[in-house]
Amino acid sequence: METRELGLEGVFEIKPNRHGDSRGFFSETYNKLRLEEAGICLEFVQDNFSYSAAKGILRGLHYQLPPAAQDKLVRVSRGSILDVVVDIRRTSATFGRWVSLVVSAEAWNQIFVPKGFAHGFLTLEDDTEVVYKVTEFYSPQHDRAIRFDDPEIGIKWPIDSKDIILSEKDAAAPLLADAEKF
Ligand SMILES: Cc1cn([C@H]2C[C@H](O)[C@@H](COP(=O)(O)OP(=O)(O)O[C@H]3O[C@H](C)C(=O)[C@H](O)[C@H]3O)O2)c(=O)[nH]c1=O
């Protein structure tokens, strides 16, 4: 398993090994010990799966407030996404900064998103499946969103905002300045 930090403290790309043979391949997509060797010592308690039927669907930017804040280990089992992470820790030197990573079934890579960061992704292909582990259970009362196109954050999405498909919740999300932060 290879890891590399992505420019924001604690945000990593992770690439599990793939063991190919004439039938296809085998991969340990999660191994607690391997993550601990990379300094990620966490207990994941819930697995999530989201299917997005079309290219251009944007889910996010989401986070759960403490005490339900979640670390996330995100991968793509079909298709591809532009995954985006924003530092929303008000005392952080990189508050409001963002990083992005293309996560895809083809690249077989993952992104690790620590607590304190908002998370979202834009699908780059139809029929994209995102599979991810989280370290706290879903808690609707702690679930929060911030606008994907907040000019203060300035995320460079690869398609025009008018072509982006959003849930009603995400279309109505507040700007980071008006959102509850860490
Ligand atoms: C997150 C979640 C949702 N739900 C239910 C609640 C709704 O009835 C339905 C869709 O929820 P939502 O619109 O919040 O789903 P996404 O827009 O994919 O939200 C996710 O998108 C970004 C990328 C994230 O990082 C979060 O994991 C999560 O917020 O699933 C559950 O039952 N359990 C859950 O853990």
The ligand as an SDF file (V2000), in Angstrom:
LIG
                    3D

 35 37  0  0  0  0  0  0  0  0999 V2000
  -24.7640   10.1890    4.6870 C   0  0  0  0  0  0  0  0  0  0  0  0
  -25.9070    9.2770    5.0060 C   0  0  0  0  0  0  0  0  0  0  0  0
  -27.1550    9.4530    4.4470 C   0  0  0  0  0  0  0  0  0  0  0  0
  -28.1770    8.6060    4.7550 N   0  0  0  0  0  0  0  0  0  0  0  0
  -29.4720    8.8220    4.1080 C   0  0  0  0  0  0  0  0  0  0  0  0
  -30.0570   10.2000    4.3340 C   0  0  0  0  0  0  0  0  0  0  0  0
  -30.8430   10.4560    3.0710 C   0  0  0  0  0  0  0  0  0  0  0  0
  -32.1320    9.8860    3.1820 O   0  0  0  0  0  0  0  0  0  0  0  0
  -30.0810    9.7050    1.9950 C   0  0  0  0  0  0  0  0  0  0  0  0
  -29.1650   10.5840    1.1560 C   0  0  0  0  0  0  0  0  0  0  0  0
  -28.3710   11.3500    2.0570 O   0  0  0  0  0  0  0  0  0  0  0  0
  -27.5020   12.5500    1.5090 P   0  0  0  0  0  0  0  0  0  0  0  0
  -28.2880   13.3400    0.5000 O   0  0  0  0  0  0  0  0  0  0  0  0
  -26.8900   13.2670    2.6820 O   0  0  0  0  0  0  0  0  0  0  0  0
  -26.3730   11.7460    0.7090 O   0  0  0  0  0  0  0  0  0  0  0  0
  -25.0620   12.3830    0.0570 P   0  0  0  0  0  0  0  0  0  0  0  0
  -25.3980   13.6760   -0.6170 O   0  0  0  0  0  0  0  0  0  0  0  0
  -24.4090   11.3160   -0.7350 O   0  0  0  0  0  0  0  0  0  0  0  0
  -24.1800   12.7210    1.3390 O   0  0  0  0  0  0  0  0  0  0  0  0
  -22.8490   12.2540    1.4970 C   0  0  0  0  0  0  0  0  0  0  0  0
  -22.0820   13.0480    0.6420 O   0  0  0  0  0  0  0  0  0  0  0  0
  -20.7640   13.3990    0.9990 C   0  0  0  0  0  0  0  0  0  0  0  0
  -19.8710   13.1190   -0.1780 C   0  0  0  0  0  0  0  0  0  0  0  0
  -20.2160   12.8440    2.2340 C   0  0  0  0  0  0  0  0  0  0  0  0
  -19.0000   12.8700    2.4520 O   0  0  0  0  0  0  0  0  0  0  0  0
  -21.1090   12.3180    3.2710 C   0  0  0  0  0  0  0  0  0  0  0  0
  -20.7630   10.9860    3.5790 O   0  0  0  0  0  0  0  0  0  0  0  0
  -22.5410   12.3710    2.9710 C   0  0  0  0  0  0  0  0  0  0  0  0
  -23.0110   13.6320    3.4530 O   0  0  0  0  0  0  0  0  0  0  0  0
  -29.2750    8.7140    2.6990 O   0  0  0  0  0  0  0  0  0  0  0  0
  -28.0260    7.5460    5.6280 C   0  0  0  0  0  0  0  0  0  0  0  0
  -28.9710    6.7950    5.9050 O   0  0  0  0  0  0  0  0  0  0  0  0
  -26.7960    7.3600    6.1960 N   0  0  0  0  0  0  0  0  0  0  0  0
  -25.7310    8.1740    5.9280 C   0  0  0  0  0  0  0  0  0  0  0  0
  -24.6310    7.9440    6.4760 O   0  0  0  0  0  0  0  0  0  0  0  0
  1  2  1  0
  2  3  2  0
  2 34  1  0
  3  4  1  0
  4  5  1  0
  4 31  1  0
  5  6  1  0
  5 30  1  0
  6  7  1  0
  7  8  1  0
  7  9  1  0
  9 10  1  0
  9 30  1  0
 10 11  1  0
 11 12  1  0
 12 13  2  0
 12 14  1  0
 12 15  1  0
 15 16  1  0
 16 17  2  0
 16 18  1  0
 16 19  1  0
 19 20  1  0
 20 21  1  0
 20 28  1  0
 21 22  1  0
 22 23  1  0
 22 24  1  0
 24 25  2  0
 24 26  1  0
 26 27  1  0
 26 28  1  0
 28 29  1  0
 31 32  2  0
 31 33  1  0
 33 34  1  0
 34 35  2  0
M  END
$$$$
